[in-house]
Amino acid sequence: YSKFRPTYPNQIYEEILSYIHQYAKKSSWNLAVDVACGPGLCTQPLGKYFKQVIGLDYSHAQITEAKIINQTHNVQFQTGSAYELPCDDNSVDLVTC
């Protein structure tokens, strides 16, 4: 799956951050959560912008693959559901899906 799935250009992440800066007026970003992250191909680039990133997927196989290919120290992967994010209320700066 991860071998043939296309990745996104850096410009898309810059656009997301630009949008957040425009509306949230915050200079530092602590936590992003990528729901349905699959093997983490879109999760890892968020590590450049956030202090911590959590990739969350319902599939144990996808999370196993994500952990194998992860090269970003501040990105973690967990099996879980979008209905129960592993975060405290009001602690997440960005949720992607």
Secondary structure as GFF3:
##gff-version 3
##sequence-region A 1 97
A	DSSP	alpha_helix	10	24	.	.	.	ID=ss1
A	DSSP	beta_strand	31	35	.	.	.	ID=ss2
A	DSSP	three_ten_helix	44	48	.	.	.	ID=ss3
A	DSSP	beta_strand	52	57	.	.	.	ID=ss4
A	DSSP	alpha_helix	60	69	.	.	.	ID=ss5
A	DSSP	beta_strand	75	79	.	.	.	ID=ss6
A	DSSP	beta_strand	94	96	.	.	.	ID=ss7
###
